[in-house]
Amino acid sequence: MRKVTDEEFMAAWGRTLSATETAKLLGLNVRAVNSRRRSLEERYGTILPSNDSRSSSFNVTIPENGVRVKFELDSGVILVGSDCHYWPGIISTAHRAFVMFAKEMKPKAIVINGDAFDGATISRHPPGGTWEALPSVKQELEACQERLSEIEAASLNSKLHWTWGNHDARFNARLCAQVGDGFKGIMGMNLTDHFPRWKFSTSVMVNGNCMIKHRWHNGVHAIYNNALKSGTSIVTGHLHSLKVTPWTDYNGTRYGVDTGSLADVNGQQFSYSEDNPKNHRSGFAVLTFYKGKLLPPELCEVLDEDAGEIYFRGCVFKV
C-alpha cells in the first residue's frame, strides 16, 4: 500500500472534514484515519476540524518555559485527580475508581494535578517515632510508573498531563541541592525523564476560563478564596478536601474545586499529621465542558476504603 504523506492526508481531510470520507478517499480504515489525525494535530500544533457534531476539537499549546499550558476544548470531559502519593504495593480505592472512569468516560484529557510522587525519604518531615521503614526514591518511582501505566492503558486516546506539586518538586530539588548543576540535562536527573508519556507544567488553562494547578490559597476558606480572587474557575489539589465552591457575580458563575486525594487519606504517607483529625477525603473531579464552558463540576468520593465503595451521581459503586 502506498504511504500517504502528511501533506496528502491534511489536504484530503481539508476537503472532507470527515474521518469516514477521508478514509474512503485515501483507501484507509477509519480507525487509522482518526489515529493519524490526532498524531498530526499534536505534531504540528494545529487543529483538523470535523463536520461531525460528535467530534470535539481539542488543541494543546505548550510554551517554551513549560509554565502555563493551554487547552482549547469545545466539548468533552477532563478527568482530574491529584495527591496520589503512590507507595509500593498499595492500590487505593480512589485510584481503582479513577482507572475505571478513565476507561468508561474516555476523557479528552487526564490531568494528575500534582503530588503523584511523595518523596518520603527526602522529606523535611522526620520519620515517625517508631523509626518506620520508608520506601526509597527508586521504589516510589516504580510505584508511580506502575499506577500511571494503568491510567495510560485505560484511556489510550486521552492527552496525559501532570502539573507540578510540592512533593513532586522534592525529586529535582534534592538532586539540585546535592549535586548542583553538574548533572543538569543528564537523563534521569529530572522527574519528567521517568514518565515520558506525560507532559508537565505548572498549570493548565482550559478555554481561558478554567485554571488547573496544584495549589494557591491555604486554610479552610481556600477554595472560596481561589474562585473569588482568580476571576475564573480554578481546580486545585494539595489540601485533600474534595469539594466544590461556586461563586456568582456580575460576570456569571465560576467554581472553586478541590480534587481531594487519590490516596487512602489514612495511609502511612500521612503519618506526619501526628494522628490529628484531618479534613481530607479520597476521590477526584470530573470536569465536563459544553461549547467551551465548564458545566457544574462533579466529584467522585470514596465512601469506604476497605470495602472499595465510591459515590458518584447518586449511585454507590464497588471497585
C-alpha positions as a Markdown table, in Angstrom:
| # | Residue | x | y | z |
|---|---|---|---|---|
| 1 | Met | 0.0 | 0.0 | 0.0 |
| 2 | Arg | 1.3 | 3.4 | -0.9 |
| 3 | Lys | 2.4 | 5.6 | 2.0 |
| 4 | Val | 0.2 | 8.7 | 2.4 |
| 5 | Thr | 2.3 | 11.8 | 3.2 |
| 6 | Asp | 1.3 | 14.2 | 5.9 |
| 7 | Glu | 0.5 | 16.8 | 3.3 |
| 8 | Glu | -1.7 | 14.5 | 1.3 |
| 9 | Phe | -3.6 | 13.5 | 4.5 |
| 10 | Met | -4.2 | 17.0 | 5.6 |
| 11 | Ala | -5.3 | 18.1 | 2.1 |
| 12 | Ala | -7.8 | 15.2 | 2.0 |
| 13 | Trp | -9.0 | 16.0 | 5.5 |
| 14 | Gly | -9.5 | 19.6 | 4.5 |
| 15 | Arg | -11.7 | 18.6 | 1.6 |
| 16 | Thr | -13.9 | 16.2 | 3.5 |
| 17 | Leu | -13.7 | 17.3 | 7.2 |
| 18 | Ser | -14.7 | 13.7 | 8.0 |
| 19 | Ala | -12.9 | 10.6 | 9.1 |
| 20 | Thr | -15.2 | 8.3 | 7.1 |
| 21 | Glu | -14.9 | 10.3 | 3.9 |
| 22 | Thr | -11.1 | 10.8 | 4.3 |
| 23 | Ala | -10.8 | 7.0 | 4.8 |
| 24 | Lys | -12.7 | 6.4 | 1.5 |
| 25 | Leu | -10.7 | 9.0 | -0.3 |
| 26 | Leu | -7.3 | 7.6 | 0.8 |
| 27 | Gly | -8.2 | 3.9 | 0.9 |
| 28 | Leu | -7.6 | 3.7 | 4.7 |
| 29 | Asn | -9.7 | 2.4 | 7.6 |
| 30 | Val | -11.5 | 4.9 | 9.8 |
| 31 | Arg | -9.5 | 4.0 | 13.0 |
| 32 | Ala | -6.3 | 4.6 | 11.2 |
| 33 | Val | -7.5 | 8.0 | 10.0 |
| 34 | Asn | -8.6 | 9.1 | 13.5 |
| 35 | Ser | -5.2 | 8.0 | 14.9 |
| 36 | Arg | -3.3 | 9.8 | 12.1 |
| 37 | Arg | -5.4 | 12.9 | 12.7 |
| 38 | Arg | -4.6 | 13.1 | 16.4 |
| 39 | Ser | -0.9 | 12.4 | 15.7 |
| 40 | Leu | -0.7 | 15.3 | 13.1 |
| 41 | Glu | -2.6 | 17.7 | 15.3 |
| 42 | Glu | -0.1 | 17.1 | 18.1 |
| 43 | Arg | 3.0 | 17.1 | 15.9 |
| 44 | Tyr | 2.1 | 20.3 | 14.0 |
| 45 | Gly | 0.3 | 22.1 | 16.8 |
| 46 | Thr | -2.8 | 22.5 | 14.7 |
| 47 | Ile | -6.5 | 21.5 | 14.6 |
| 48 | Leu | -8.0 | 19.4 | 11.9 |
| 49 | Pro | -11.7 | 20.4 | 12.4 |
| 50 | Ser | -14.6 | 17.9 | 11.7 |
| 51 | Asn | -18.1 | 18.4 | 10.5 |
| 52 | Asp | -19.2 | 15.6 | 12.8 |
| 53 | Ser | -21.1 | 17.0 | 15.8 |
| 54 | Arg | -19.8 | 14.2 | 17.9 |
| 55 | Ser | -16.2 | 15.3 | 17.3 |
| 56 | Ser | -14.8 | 18.0 | 19.7 |
| 57 | Ser | -11.8 | 19.9 | 18.6 |
| 58 | Phe | -9.0 | 19.8 | 21.2 |
| 59 | Asn | -5.8 | 21.7 | 20.8 |
| 60 | Val | -2.9 | 21.9 | 23.3 |
| 61 | Thr | -0.4 | 24.8 | 23.3 |
| 62 | Ile | 2.8 | 24.2 | 25.3 |
| 63 | Pro | 5.0 | 27.3 | 25.9 |
| 64 | Glu | 8.8 | 27.1 | 25.8 |
| 65 | Asn | 9.1 | 27.8 | 29.6 |
| 66 | Gly | 6.6 | 25.0 | 30.4 |
| 67 | Val | 4.7 | 27.1 | 32.9 |
| 68 | Arg | 1.2 | 27.5 | 31.6 |
| 69 | Val | -0.2 | 25.1 | 29.1 |
| 70 | Lys | -3.3 | 26.0 | 27.2 |
| 71 | Phe | -6.1 | 23.5 | 26.4 |
| 72 | Glu | -8.7 | 24.5 | 23.8 |
| 73 | Leu | -11.7 | 22.2 | 24.1 |
| 74 | Asp | -15.1 | 22.6 | 22.6 |
| 75 | Ser | -16.9 | 19.8 | 24.4 |
| 76 | Gly | -15.8 | 16.8 | 26.4 |
| 77 | Val | -14.6 | 15.5 | 29.7 |
| 78 | Ile | -11.3 | 16.2 | 31.6 |
| 79 | Leu | -10.6 | 13.9 | 34.5 |
| 80 | Val | -8.6 | 15.5 | 37.3 |
| 81 | Gly | -7.0 | 13.5 | 40.1 |
| 82 | Ser | -4.4 | 14.8 | 42.5 |
| 83 | Asp | -2.2 | 14.0 | 45.5 |
| 84 | Cys | -1.8 | 10.3 | 44.7 |
| 85 | His | 1.3 | 9.9 | 46.9 |
| 86 | Tyr | 1.8 | 6.5 | 45.4 |
| 87 | Trp | 3.6 | 3.9 | 47.6 |
| 88 | Pro | 4.8 | 0.5 | 46.7 |
| 89 | Gly | 2.2 | -2.3 | 46.8 |
| 90 | Ile | -0.7 | 0.0 | 47.7 |
| 91 | Ile | -3.5 | 0.5 | 45.2 |
| 92 | Ser | -6.2 | 2.8 | 46.7 |
| 93 | Thr | -9.9 | 2.6 | 46.1 |
| 94 | Ala | -9.8 | 6.1 | 44.6 |
| 95 | His | -7.1 | 5.1 | 42.1 |
| 96 | Arg | -9.0 | 2.0 | 41.0 |
| 97 | Ala | -12.1 | 4.2 | 40.5 |
| 98 | Phe | -10.0 | 6.7 | 38.6 |
| 99 | Val | -8.8 | 4.0 | 36.2 |
| 100 | Met | -12.4 | 2.8 | 35.8 |
| 101 | Phe | -13.6 | 6.3 | 34.9 |
| 102 | Ala | -10.7 | 6.8 | 32.5 |
| 103 | Lys | -11.8 | 3.7 | 30.7 |
| 104 | Glu | -15.6 | 4.3 | 30.6 |
| 105 | Met | -15.7 | 8.0 | 30.2 |
| 106 | Lys | -13.0 | 8.2 | 27.5 |
| 107 | Pro | -12.0 | 11.7 | 28.6 |
| 108 | Lys | -10.3 | 14.1 | 26.2 |
| 109 | Ala | -7.6 | 14.7 | 28.8 |
| 110 | Ile | -6.4 | 13.3 | 32.1 |
| 111 | Val | -4.7 | 15.6 | 34.5 |
| 112 | Ile | -2.7 | 14.5 | 37.5 |
| 113 | Asn | -2.8 | 17.7 | 39.5 |
| 114 | Gly | 0.4 | 17.4 | 41.5 |
| 115 | Asp | 2.0 | 15.1 | 44.1 |
| 116 | Ala | 1.8 | 11.8 | 42.4 |
| 117 | Phe | 5.3 | 11.3 | 43.8 |
| 118 | Asp | 5.6 | 11.5 | 47.6 |
| 119 | Gly | 9.3 | 11.6 | 48.3 |
| 120 | Ala | 9.0 | 10.3 | 51.9 |
| 121 | Thr | 12.8 | 9.7 | 52.4 |
| 122 | Ile | 13.7 | 13.2 | 51.0 |
| 123 | Ser | 11.0 | 15.0 | 53.0 |
| 124 | Arg | 11.5 | 17.7 | 55.6 |
| 125 | His | 9.3 | 15.8 | 57.9 |
| 126 | Pro | 11.1 | 13.5 | 60.4 |
| 127 | Pro | 10.3 | 9.7 | 60.4 |
| 128 | Gly | 7.7 | 8.5 | 62.9 |
| 129 | Gly | 8.6 | 7.8 | 66.5 |
| 130 | Thr | 8.8 | 4.1 | 65.7 |
| 131 | Trp | 11.6 | 4.6 | 63.1 |
| 132 | Glu | 9.1 | 3.4 | 60.4 |
| 133 | Ala | 10.6 | 1.9 | 57.3 |
| 134 | Leu | 10.0 | 4.3 | 54.3 |
| 135 | Pro | 10.2 | 3.4 | 50.6 |
| 136 | Ser | 13.2 | 4.5 | 48.8 |
| 137 | Val | 13.0 | 7.0 | 45.9 |
| 138 | Lys | 13.6 | 4.1 | 43.5 |
| 139 | Gln | 10.7 | 2.2 | 45.0 |
| 140 | Glu | 8.4 | 5.2 | 44.9 |
| 141 | Leu | 9.3 | 5.9 | 41.2 |
| 142 | Glu | 8.5 | 2.3 | 40.3 |
| 143 | Ala | 5.1 | 2.6 | 42.1 |
| 144 | Cys | 4.3 | 5.8 | 40.3 |
| 145 | Gln | 5.2 | 4.2 | 37.0 |
| 146 | Glu | 3.0 | 1.1 | 37.7 |
| 147 | Arg | 0.0 | 3.1 | 38.7 |
| 148 | Leu | 0.2 | 5.7 | 36.0 |
| 149 | Ser | 0.7 | 3.0 | 33.4 |
| 150 | Glu | -2.7 | 1.6 | 34.5 |
| 151 | Ile | -4.2 | 5.0 | 33.8 |
| 152 | Glu | -2.4 | 5.2 | 30.4 |
| 153 | Ala | -3.7 | 1.8 | 29.4 |
| 154 | Ala | -7.3 | 2.6 | 30.4 |
| 155 | Ser | -7.7 | 5.5 | 28.0 |
| 156 | Leu | -5.2 | 5.3 | 25.2 |
| 157 | Asn | -6.5 | 8.3 | 23.3 |
| 158 | Ser | -6.6 | 10.8 | 26.2 |
| 159 | Lys | -4.0 | 13.5 | 26.4 |
| 160 | Leu | -1.9 | 13.0 | 29.6 |
| 161 | His | -0.8 | 15.9 | 31.7 |
| 162 | Trp | 0.9 | 16.3 | 35.1 |
| 163 | Thr | 1.1 | 19.6 | 36.9 |
| 164 | Trp | 3.9 | 20.0 | 39.4 |
| 165 | Gly | 3.1 | 19.5 | 43.1 |
| 166 | Asn | 5.3 | 20.5 | 46.0 |
| 167 | His | 6.0 | 16.8 | 46.7 |
| 168 | Asp | 6.9 | 16.2 | 43.1 |
| 169 | Ala | 9.4 | 19.0 | 43.3 |
| 170 | Arg | 11.3 | 17.2 | 46.1 |
| 171 | Phe | 12.9 | 15.0 | 43.5 |
| 172 | Asn | 14.5 | 17.7 | 41.5 |
| 173 | Ala | 15.1 | 20.0 | 44.5 |
| 174 | Arg | 17.0 | 17.3 | 46.4 |
| 175 | Leu | 19.2 | 16.5 | 43.4 |
| 176 | Cys | 19.9 | 20.1 | 42.7 |
| 177 | Ala | 20.9 | 20.7 | 46.4 |
| 178 | Gln | 23.1 | 17.6 | 46.4 |
| 179 | Val | 24.9 | 17.8 | 43.1 |
| 180 | Gly | 24.3 | 21.3 | 41.8 |
| 181 | Asp | 24.3 | 21.9 | 38.0 |
| 182 | Gly | 26.9 | 19.3 | 37.3 |
| 183 | Phe | 24.4 | 16.7 | 36.2 |
| 184 | Lys | 21.9 | 19.1 | 34.6 |
| 185 | Gly | 20.4 | 17.6 | 31.4 |
| 186 | Ile | 21.5 | 14.0 | 32.1 |
| 187 | Met | 18.7 | 11.5 | 31.6 |
| 188 | Gly | 17.1 | 10.5 | 34.9 |
| 189 | Met | 18.1 | 13.6 | 36.8 |
| 190 | Asn | 14.6 | 15.2 | 36.2 |
| 191 | Leu | 11.4 | 13.6 | 37.4 |
| 192 | Thr | 9.9 | 14.1 | 33.9 |
| 193 | Asp | 12.5 | 11.7 | 32.5 |
| 194 | His | 10.8 | 8.8 | 34.2 |
| 195 | Phe | 7.4 | 9.5 | 32.8 |
| 196 | Pro | 7.8 | 10.0 | 29.0 |
| 197 | Arg | 4.1 | 9.8 | 28.1 |
| 198 | Trp | 3.1 | 12.7 | 30.4 |
| 199 | Lys | 3.5 | 16.4 | 29.7 |
| 200 | Phe | 4.5 | 18.5 | 32.7 |
| 201 | Ser | 3.7 | 22.1 | 33.5 |
| 202 | Thr | 3.0 | 24.4 | 36.5 |
| 203 | Ser | -0.6 | 24.9 | 35.3 |
| 204 | Val | -3.2 | 24.2 | 32.7 |
| 205 | Met | -5.7 | 26.9 | 31.4 |
| 206 | Val | -8.7 | 25.4 | 29.7 |
| 207 | Asn | -10.5 | 27.7 | 27.3 |
| 208 | Gly | -9.3 | 30.8 | 29.1 |
| 209 | Asn | -12.0 | 30.2 | 31.8 |
| 210 | Cys | -10.8 | 27.2 | 33.9 |
| 211 | Met | -7.4 | 27.1 | 35.6 |
| 212 | Ile | -6.0 | 23.7 | 36.8 |
| 213 | Lys | -3.0 | 23.9 | 39.1 |
| 214 | His | -1.7 | 22.2 | 42.2 |
| 215 | Arg | -2.2 | 24.9 | 44.8 |
| 216 | Trp | -2.8 | 28.5 | 45.7 |
| 217 | His | -4.6 | 29.6 | 48.9 |
| 218 | Asn | -4.5 | 27.6 | 52.1 |
| 219 | Gly | -6.8 | 27.3 | 55.0 |
| 220 | Val | -10.5 | 26.3 | 55.5 |
| 221 | His | -11.7 | 29.0 | 53.0 |
| 222 | Ala | -9.0 | 28.3 | 50.4 |
| 223 | Ile | -11.4 | 27.1 | 47.7 |
| 224 | Tyr | -13.7 | 30.0 | 48.1 |
| 225 | Asn | -10.7 | 32.4 | 48.0 |
| 226 | Asn | -9.4 | 30.7 | 44.9 |
| 227 | Ala | -12.6 | 31.2 | 43.0 |
| 228 | Leu | -13.2 | 34.7 | 44.3 |
| 229 | Lys | -9.7 | 36.1 | 43.7 |
| 230 | Ser | -8.8 | 34.3 | 40.5 |
| 231 | Gly | -11.7 | 35.7 | 38.5 |
| 232 | Thr | -12.1 | 32.3 | 36.8 |
| 233 | Ser | -13.0 | 28.7 | 37.7 |
| 234 | Ile | -10.0 | 27.1 | 39.4 |
| 235 | Val | -9.2 | 23.5 | 40.1 |
| 236 | Thr | -6.6 | 22.7 | 42.8 |
| 237 | Gly | -5.3 | 19.8 | 44.9 |
| 238 | His | -2.9 | 20.0 | 47.8 |
| 239 | Leu | -5.5 | 20.3 | 50.6 |
| 240 | His | -7.1 | 16.9 | 50.0 |
| 241 | Ser | -10.5 | 18.3 | 51.0 |
| 242 | Leu | -12.6 | 17.2 | 47.9 |
| 243 | Lys | -15.3 | 19.9 | 47.5 |
| 244 | Val | -16.8 | 22.4 | 45.1 |
| 245 | Thr | -17.5 | 26.0 | 46.0 |
| 246 | Pro | -19.4 | 28.1 | 43.4 |
| 247 | Trp | -19.1 | 31.9 | 43.2 |
| 248 | Thr | -21.5 | 34.1 | 41.2 |
| 249 | Asp | -21.2 | 37.8 | 40.4 |
| 250 | Tyr | -22.0 | 40.1 | 37.5 |
| 251 | Asn | -19.7 | 38.0 | 35.3 |
| 252 | Gly | -21.7 | 34.8 | 35.9 |
| 253 | Thr | -20.8 | 31.7 | 37.9 |
| 254 | Arg | -17.4 | 30.2 | 38.4 |
| 255 | Tyr | -16.2 | 27.3 | 40.5 |
| 256 | Gly | -13.5 | 26.6 | 43.0 |
| 257 | Val | -12.8 | 22.8 | 43.1 |
| 258 | Asp | -10.6 | 20.8 | 45.4 |
| 259 | Thr | -9.8 | 17.4 | 43.8 |
| 260 | Gly | -9.2 | 15.6 | 47.1 |
| 261 | Ser | -6.7 | 12.8 | 47.1 |
| 262 | Leu | -6.3 | 9.6 | 45.0 |
| 263 | Ala | -4.5 | 8.1 | 48.1 |
| 264 | Asp | -6.1 | 6.5 | 51.1 |
| 265 | Val | -6.2 | 9.6 | 53.3 |
| 266 | Asn | -5.4 | 7.4 | 56.4 |
| 267 | Gly | -2.4 | 5.8 | 54.7 |
| 268 | Gln | 1.1 | 5.7 | 56.0 |
| 269 | Gln | 2.1 | 8.5 | 53.7 |
| 270 | Phe | 0.4 | 10.9 | 56.0 |
| 271 | Ser | 1.8 | 9.7 | 59.4 |
| 272 | Tyr | 3.4 | 13.2 | 59.7 |
| 273 | Ser | 0.0 | 14.5 | 60.7 |
| 274 | Glu | 0.6 | 13.0 | 64.2 |
| 275 | Asp | -2.8 | 11.3 | 64.4 |
| 276 | Asn | -4.6 | 14.6 | 64.3 |
| 277 | Pro | -8.1 | 14.8 | 62.7 |
| 278 | Lys | -7.8 | 15.6 | 59.0 |
| 279 | Asn | -10.4 | 17.3 | 56.8 |
| 280 | His | -9.3 | 15.0 | 54.0 |
| 281 | Arg | -11.4 | 12.9 | 51.6 |
| 282 | Ser | -10.4 | 10.4 | 48.9 |
| 283 | Gly | -11.7 | 11.0 | 45.4 |
| 284 | Phe | -11.3 | 13.1 | 42.2 |
| 285 | Ala | -13.1 | 15.5 | 39.9 |
| 286 | Val | -14.9 | 15.1 | 36.6 |
| 287 | Leu | -14.9 | 18.3 | 34.6 |
| 288 | Thr | -17.4 | 18.5 | 31.7 |
| 289 | Phe | -17.2 | 21.2 | 29.0 |
| 290 | Tyr | -20.0 | 22.1 | 26.7 |
| 291 | Lys | -19.4 | 24.6 | 23.9 |
| 292 | Gly | -16.3 | 25.8 | 25.7 |
| 293 | Lys | -18.0 | 26.4 | 29.0 |
| 294 | Leu | -17.3 | 24.4 | 32.2 |
| 295 | Leu | -20.5 | 22.8 | 33.5 |
| 296 | Pro | -21.0 | 22.3 | 37.3 |
| 297 | Pro | -18.1 | 20.1 | 38.3 |
| 298 | Glu | -18.8 | 16.7 | 39.7 |
| 299 | Leu | -17.0 | 14.7 | 42.4 |
| 300 | Cys | -16.4 | 11.0 | 42.9 |
| 301 | Glu | -15.9 | 10.3 | 46.6 |
| 302 | Val | -14.7 | 7.2 | 48.3 |
| 303 | Leu | -17.2 | 6.1 | 50.9 |
| 304 | Asp | -15.4 | 3.0 | 52.3 |
| 305 | Glu | -11.7 | 2.4 | 51.6 |
| 306 | Asp | -11.7 | -1.2 | 52.8 |
| 307 | Ala | -14.9 | -2.2 | 51.1 |
| 308 | Gly | -13.9 | -0.4 | 47.9 |
| 309 | Glu | -17.1 | 1.7 | 47.7 |
| 310 | Ile | -17.4 | 5.0 | 45.9 |
| 311 | Tyr | -20.2 | 7.5 | 45.3 |
| 312 | Phe | -20.9 | 9.3 | 42.0 |
| 313 | Arg | -24.1 | 10.9 | 40.6 |
| 314 | Gly | -26.4 | 9.5 | 43.2 |
| 315 | Cys | -25.1 | 5.9 | 43.0 |
| 316 | Val | -22.8 | 3.8 | 45.1 |
| 317 | Phe | -20.3 | 1.6 | 43.2 |
| 318 | Lys | -17.8 | -1.0 | 44.3 |
| 319 | Val | -14.4 | -1.1 | 42.5 |
